[in-house]
């Protein structure tokens, strides 16, 4: 199995600077998959296209690349997080009021604690209904969110300023967030130069609209652009114990396969270790790993929490 240093070298190699622009990819392209070892292969099918072949590594590698924290080791299971921009979309509908709101805050702090160790830019946070007055300052990011969040204290401040109310317009907000990023992909000289995103949706249940309206067009456009298979990952992270919510998310995950598009969605019910109460103060390590990497790494997508198959 390749180490994360192999993945990191391949995905970050393009950021070290190219002397020339890569030509636009044609339909038959030689790819190098960051999640597999071996020589590049010629692929025609676009559903599982890997990223375009990268330029050779420099003879001398910097001891501590600027974009990767020094304490990260090759065996660190979360090291790949530094290769993605992480966006969180939080359900602030009326059904989230009370204990679920506190539960969502705890889950977000648990995830943020891991993510910000590897991504110096921190995470961006949006809500389904609440919109801040902040501007992102970047054309590929939607305004109205909270940007570059790097601490649990900041998460607490944000949650204390938002009151759950209203419906669950998951599809509409996904579309809002993905629209400027998709434009960035379309206008880039080389789509592989655009940093991939990992979009995590924390929700207690069933949306009041159809998330497919945002997911299907995005997935089809990724195919048209021959974008890497990990360019966009969407992770639905359910909290609470609603069986109807679990069923709805599973149907979304599995139903998208019927559309004949690449699989960019993964769903994870919240996993707790206390069998008596059904709740504990911290998420399991496997649950967190699946939440932050599952939608972009299909090795994780095929893993059941607590049981490998």
Secondary structure, 3 states (H helix, E strand, C coil): CCCHHHHHHHHHHHHHCCCCCCCCCCCCEEECCCCCCCCCEEECCCCCCCCECCCCCCCCCCCCCCCCCCCCCCCCCCHHHHHEEEEEEECCCHHHCCHHHHHHHHHHHHHHHHHHHHCCCCEEEEECCCCCCCCCCCCCCCCCCEEEECCHHHHHHHHHCCCCCCCCCHHHHHHHHHHHHHHHHHHCCCHHHCCEEEEEEEECCCCCCCCHHHHHHHHHHHHHCCCCCCCEEEEEEECCCCHHHHHHHHHHHHHHHHHCCCCCEEEEECCCCCCCCCCCCCCCHHHHHHHHHCCCCHHHHCCECCECC
